[in-house]
Amino acid sequence: MVGMLSYLISFLGILFWGFRLVVVFCATMEMDFIVQPINLNLEIGLLFLSIPCFALVLKRHLGGAFAYFILFTAYFGNDLYSRIVGGVGGTQAILIDAIGVILPLITLIDIAVNKDRMGSGEDRKTVWFYGNKDFDRELDERADKNNYRT
């Protein structure tokens, strides 16, 4: 079963995606907003590519989390590195870039470490009852041999 922390991390990733969607919308409508996109065309592509990644992350698939990490780190990590080393940019842009790198990293670590990563349709509490077909057959064979006449 997926823990509450895993749900929270996934929810924060989706909220950050929604925030970046608002940033792109404001940039395309030429509205003033606190944060400006790094590259508008790449960010639009990143928003579309992250949708299947979120679907796979919610299914607890490690490949989706890895793709999510690579996409966001490639986009936000380069800008974060240039802002920190170059000393250019405000703290808001550095904070947003850091969130864009740290959140996928936490998601990847959470899915990689979680022992219940691959969700199955079986409930572990009831698999002992419904999953013993061999035991059921053994009882059936024994019952067939014990034909008592009254």
C-alpha positions as CSV (number, residue, x, y, z in Angstrom):
1,M,0.0,0.0,0.0
2,V,1.2,3.4,-0.9
3,G,1.9,5.7,2.1
4,M,0.7,9.1,2.8
5,L,4.1,10.6,2.1
6,S,4.1,9.1,-1.4
7,Y,0.7,10.7,-2.1
8,L,2.0,14.0,-0.8
9,I,5.1,14.0,-3.0
10,S,3.0,13.1,-6.0
11,F,0.5,15.8,-5.2
12,L,3.2,18.4,-4.8
13,G,4.6,17.4,-8.2
14,I,1.2,17.9,-9.8
15,L,0.8,21.3,-8.0
16,F,4.2,22.4,-9.3
17,W,3.2,21.3,-12.8
18,G,0.0,23.4,-12.5
19,F,2.1,26.4,-11.3
20,R,4.4,26.0,-14.4
21,L,1.3,25.8,-16.5
22,V,0.2,29.2,-15.1
23,V,3.6,30.6,-15.8
24,V,3.5,29.5,-19.4
25,F,-0.1,30.8,-19.8
26,C,0.9,34.2,-18.4
27,A,4.0,34.3,-20.7
28,T,2.0,33.5,-23.8
29,M,-0.6,36.1,-23.0
30,E,2.2,38.6,-22.2
31,M,0.9,39.2,-18.7
32,D,3.2,40.2,-15.9
33,F,3.9,37.4,-13.4
34,I,6.4,36.8,-10.7
35,V,8.3,34.1,-12.6
36,Q,9.1,34.0,-16.3
37,P,9.8,30.7,-18.2
38,I,13.4,29.9,-19.0
39,N,12.5,28.9,-22.6
40,L,8.9,29.1,-23.6
41,N,8.9,26.4,-26.3
42,L,10.9,23.9,-24.2
43,E,8.6,24.5,-21.2
44,I,5.5,23.8,-23.3
45,G,7.1,20.6,-24.5
46,L,8.1,19.8,-20.9
47,L,4.5,20.3,-19.7
48,F,3.2,17.9,-22.3
49,L,5.9,15.3,-21.7
50,S,5.4,15.3,-18.0
51,I,1.7,14.2,-18.3
52,P,2.6,10.5,-19.1
53,C,5.4,10.7,-16.5
54,F,2.8,11.7,-13.8
55,A,0.5,8.9,-14.9
56,L,3.4,6.4,-14.5
57,V,4.5,8.0,-11.2
58,L,1.0,7.6,-9.8
59,K,1.1,3.9,-10.9
60,R,4.4,3.7,-8.9
61,H,6.4,2.8,-12.1
62,L,10.1,3.4,-11.7
63,G,10.6,4.3,-15.4
64,G,8.1,7.1,-15.2
65,A,9.8,8.5,-12.2
66,F,13.2,8.3,-13.9
67,A,11.9,10.0,-17.0
68,Y,10.3,12.7,-14.8
69,F,13.6,13.2,-13.0
70,I,15.6,13.4,-16.2
71,L,13.2,15.9,-18.0
72,F,13.0,18.3,-15.1
73,T,16.6,18.1,-14.1
74,A,17.7,18.8,-17.7
75,Y,15.4,21.8,-17.9
76,F,15.7,23.3,-14.4
77,G,19.2,22.0,-13.5
78,N,21.0,23.9,-16.2
79,D,19.4,27.2,-15.3
80,L,19.9,26.6,-11.6
81,Y,23.6,25.8,-12.2
82,S,24.1,28.9,-14.3
83,R,22.3,31.1,-11.8
84,I,24.3,29.8,-8.8
85,V,27.7,29.9,-10.5
86,G,27.1,33.1,-12.4
87,G,25.5,34.9,-9.5
88,V,22.8,36.3,-11.8
89,G,19.1,36.1,-10.9
90,G,16.9,36.6,-8.0
91,T,16.2,34.2,-5.2
92,Q,12.8,33.5,-6.6
93,A,14.2,32.1,-9.8
94,I,16.8,30.0,-7.8
95,L,14.1,28.7,-5.5
96,I,11.8,27.7,-8.4
97,D,14.7,26.0,-10.2
98,A,15.7,24.2,-7.0
99,I,12.1,23.0,-6.5
100,G,12.1,21.8,-10.1
101,V,15.2,19.7,-9.4
102,I,14.5,18.5,-5.9
103,L,10.9,17.4,-6.3
104,P,11.6,14.9,-9.1
105,L,14.6,13.6,-7.2
106,I,12.5,13.0,-4.1
107,T,9.9,11.3,-6.3
108,L,12.5,9.0,-7.8
109,I,14.0,8.1,-4.4
110,D,10.5,7.5,-3.0
111,I,9.5,5.1,-5.7
112,A,12.9,3.4,-5.8
113,V,13.0,2.8,-2.1
114,N,9.3,1.9,-1.6
115,K,9.0,-1.8,-1.2
116,D,5.4,-1.7,-2.5
117,R,6.4,0.0,-5.8
118,M,4.6,-2.2,-8.2
119,G,1.0,-2.3,-7.1
120,S,-0.8,-5.5,-7.8
121,G,-4.5,-6.3,-7.8
122,E,-4.1,-8.8,-5.0
123,D,-4.8,-7.8,-1.4
124,R,-2.2,-9.4,0.8
125,K,-4.6,-9.8,3.7
126,T,-6.8,-12.1,1.7
127,V,-4.4,-13.9,-0.7
128,W,-4.0,-16.7,1.8
129,F,-7.7,-17.5,1.6
130,Y,-8.2,-17.2,-2.2
131,G,-4.7,-18.1,-3.4
132,N,-4.5,-21.7,-2.3
133,K,-5.8,-23.6,-5.2
134,D,-3.6,-26.6,-4.5
135,F,-5.0,-26.9,-1.0
136,D,-8.6,-26.7,-2.3
137,R,-7.8,-29.5,-4.8
138,E,-6.3,-31.7,-2.1
139,L,-9.4,-31.3,0.0
140,D,-11.6,-32.1,-3.0
141,E,-9.7,-35.3,-3.7
142,R,-10.0,-36.4,-0.1
143,A,-13.7,-35.7,0.0
144,D,-14.2,-37.8,-3.1
145,K,-12.5,-40.8,-1.5
146,N,-14.6,-40.6,1.7
147,N,-18.0,-41.7,0.3
148,Y,-19.8,-43.2,3.3
149,R,-23.2,-44.8,2.8
150,T,-25.9,-44.3,5.3
